[in-house]
Amino acid sequence: MQSILPLPTQPVKPGTSTGQHFWPTEASGNQKIIDSYSPADGQLIARVHVSTRADYDRVVETAQTAFGQWRLVPAPRRGEIVRQMGEQFRRYKRELGTLVSYEMGKSLQEGLGEVQEIIDICDFAVGQSRQLYGLSMHSERPAHRMMEQWHPLGVVGIISAFNFPVAVWSWNAMIAWVCGDVCIWKPSEKTPLTALACQQIIGDVLRNNDVPEGVSCLVTGGRDAGEWLARDPRVALVSATGSTRMGKAVAESVAGRLGKSLLELGGNNAIIVSEHADLDLAIPAIVFGAVGTAGQRCTTTRRIIVQESIYDDVKNRLKSAYAQLRIGSPLDESFHVGPLIDQAAVKSYQVTINEIRESGGRFVVEPGLLDGIGFESGCYVKPCIAEAENQWPIVQRETFVPILYLLKYSTLDDAIAQQNAVPQGLSSAIFTLNLREAERFLSTAGSDCGIANVNIGTSGAEIGGAFGGEKETGGGRESGSDAWKAYMRRQTNTINYGTTMPLAQGITFEL
Ligand code: UN1
């Protein structure tokens, strides 16, 4: 396939996204470069400089200086700037969505959907900018007033994953900005070009509004750059999305300096399909949840837990639905499923398939690699379904590929127990038309996940809700609801407007 976008021929550099754009990196011969290949066609689409430690330090210093000014800008005015960014993303939706699809490999529909999430969070953040509410309390002392205020934290580090290369940044950055923070983004080294594109898209807005250099920064690289952020006491909050392994490393480093972290890690999401389910709703939801983004969402449906009386029926319907899946270039809208991100992901698909067979799993829909014309990148695999058991180690792990496990249950208690009996706790769903079952699933004795849905699937969460999960998913919440509080510090204020100095708890202290 020919490149569909005007792509830079020289390596592009990270830095800050306002006036000067990019830091002049030392022109040393040993400057490291990230090569970004498209999994769609295997083409090299960009060469991006890896930030050096010196680049990183300059970025943090600039961000710190910018914070001193940005925090003084009234929040609704910061919201107005975010509103203008939303307009820019509306303008460039097609281009950015296409680039997301090309660099990451998700279908064009989903690439455009991802940009839509950016637009939505911009709108949300604009409203939020006028609603950074603190409470007021009644003091126990006469002529005293108590209240709380929310102040910005400072520098926020955002570590994002390849699977949502731009949306997850925006959930963090747009909210952090209206809160008065400044952001340093370290995108996945697998998708650096989409991150640079976002910096370019908002650059005009920042310049036109005289936003100080350093409010929006980018550092590129792999594990090293992530560790710099995690260990750096100048970075008040590190928001990290990715694997549980990465999240544990970040959490330990940040906790070691008593910093704040916000973690969005692995999921092992299940859908319970009751005998009271409307299968015309359930089947498409399961299939989209399992094969959308080629199984590379943290909300991907990985397990379905089916009531035994309808097990064969569900199995057969899924088989015929999977038989209709069309796999091919993500940029061609007639295909449902695109490639995996890279050859390493294909390897983990193959290793997982072997382990399923060794554990005694039986494939209802067979796995396989695709080759030949259109599949030259070697990243295209067949979504598959295996009958398995929940306690198998392979089922307990999150593998970021389109493999769906089919499990069976007899009672709802058993189904909920299986659903919860994994280390992760991100997203979950039940399909039932029975009110008692639905309410039980949502009750304290129901799903233990951060997201629990009724009659919709596990993926495709809207930005208005708080997004995140429990247990090994990390406990963080991003985007909607009151997730903004994670980006601010709470200050309790007590003001004495009287003429005496009463102490709390009735203590007297006479001089
Ligand atoms: C992720 O996979 O990291 O709910 C985020 C969804 C999307 C976000 C997924 N809105 O599938």
Boltz pocket constraint, residues with backbone or C-beta under 6 A from the ligand:
constraints:
  - pocket:
      binder: B
      contacts: [[A, 163], [A, 164], [A, 168], [A, 241], [A, 296], [A, 297], [A, 298], [A, 299], [A, 300], [A, 458], [A, 459], [A, 460], [A, 461], [A, 462]]
      max_distance: 6.0
